Amino acid sequence: MASNRHMSLGAIDLYGLIEQLVRSEPHGLGAVPGTGAAGDNDALVAVAELARAIEVPAQTGDLDPEHAHRMASLLLVIRDFVEPIGDDADEHVQRYLGEVLDRMRRSRPPGAPDTS
């Protein structure tokens, strides 16, 4: 089923850059001591684990590549909220993140709070 779906070479290259960011190790962020709540580092580790959980079925053909790409894009949004990708990130990833956010904001259901 997934073998009939193809992504463009540019989309695959961009997906690789997104995947690297999503799966990258946290940069020294930590939980607030004594709160019992997850911290920034925990959130980034969880995002990386979710990316790995998406990657395996996508590679074996058990998950539609376009659906996997969409999920990775959403993880990129979460990862950027927890630890911004910054100005030194690849310009294509920065532009892609902006496009994902624009699409999300435009498709927000009527009456949903605007958190931007």
ABEGO torsion letter per residue (X at the ends): XAAABBBBAAAAAAAAAAAAAAABBBBGBBBBBGAGBBBAAAAAAAAAAAAAAAAAAAAAGABBAAAAAAAAAAAAAAAAAABBAEAABBAAAAAAAAAAAAAAAAABBBGBBBAX
